[in-house]
């Protein structure tokens, strides 16, 4: 009898456990959990750069962030560099792009970065004057923007770093500027669930096939930084942090300059054996220059010159809408501005709360001695009547207007133009720079008169390189 009682108690306990288990299973089936984002791709910093090798400009800082500060860094390249040169082999175009993609992955892996993505936009071949709008057109702007938003939502960075969206004296490639434009737009849109909503919509069944909705989360990064390919960095002073490249990495026991040179050495199609030779001969002067950044915007406050990761924390912040485009208030009836990228940037900076950008530098351009190049002016008539505008160009000594060029928008030396009511009249002028024995800055100025009213002036600083 006692044995029977024990067996009954055991059966009762087993039955109770079974019931509890069934209840727990049923409960779990009734309250499914939403899996968190894939932690393998979470980044502290997301770099959005234009070409394979353009990440190398800031490789010294990235090495410091990854190897010494143990930050998680991901990199997006907007192009695969299919229009570049090849100093190693005969491969060009799409075949070259395949090679350069591998070079980039190997280069970044050397400093501990393995999450590398590509937008696969075309590599825009540069013209006399780089124009960001050309690159935005060839890259299929909207499609590239959607991809950039997707990568921000996938990696959920605290900080986004990209190239300066501005026309500067230096390499000044239009793809460099376009990467900065697209990254800035993506920074401002990734937290908005109504932007590319298919990316943040829930999939029908994540455990089955052919889902079209992506299941990402809207994400608002906290800080946006720019770096530049300019030949002078005085305009960046005090606008963001600056990092020493001669400093020694505590973990690698090498200078950041040497680490950066090693990273660049993987890009052999573009640089051949030069970085490897620089390392072998300890010729690191080109890599040892301080590395400046511009703090474009911070949604968490702080001082512009503080460390890039200052105040970012680890918590998510709410979506921060920008002011967007607003027509110019109290615009005069007639006014004039530089066209091309300069006109776009004046509106872009205001629309995206980039309040630091108009203060950085006046419109500038770099040209070679004797170079022929175009400049576009926009004449705006906001009145209700057509207006004839007399345009005057004030050139420094030695400059000429290329009056024989077929690329003028109007016969030259035509200087009178009629702007229709509420219209913007483009005037394209092709100039010829003087031949100089010594490089120097010069200024070109335009003024106009219409019905006795003075319009302008508009000025462009030009750095003319020596022969």
Secondary structure as UniProt FT lines:
FT   HELIX           2..30
FT   HELIX           39..41
FT   STRAND          45..49
FT   TURN            52..53
FT   HELIX           54..58
FT   HELIX           59..63
FT   HELIX           64..68
FT   STRAND          73..79
FT   TURN            82..83
FT   HELIX           93..109
FT   TURN            110..112
FT   STRAND          115..121
FT   HELIX           132..138
FT   TURN            139..140
FT   HELIX           141..155
FT   STRAND          159..163
FT   HELIX           174..189
FT   TURN            190..191
FT   TURN            193..196
FT   HELIX           197..199
FT   TURN            206..207
FT   STRAND          223..227
FT   HELIX           234..236
FT   TURN            237..238
FT   STRAND          242..243
FT   TURN            250..252
FT   HELIX           256..264
FT   TURN            265..266
FT   HELIX           268..271
FT   TURN            272..273
FT   HELIX           274..281
FT   HELIX           285..287
FT   STRAND          291..292
FT   STRAND          294..298
FT   TURN            304..305
FT   TURN            308..311
FT   TURN            329..330
FT   STRAND          334..338
FT   HELIX           340..351
FT   TURN            352..353
FT   TURN            355..356
FT   HELIX           357..359
FT   STRAND          364..367
FT   TURN            369..370
FT   STRAND          372..381
FT   STRAND          387..394
FT   TURN            397..398
FT   STRAND          400..401
FT   TURN            403..404
FT   TURN            406..407
FT   TURN            412..413
FT   STRAND          416..419
FT   TURN            421..422
FT   STRAND          423..432
FT   STRAND          440..450
FT   TURN            451..452
FT   STRAND          453..464
//
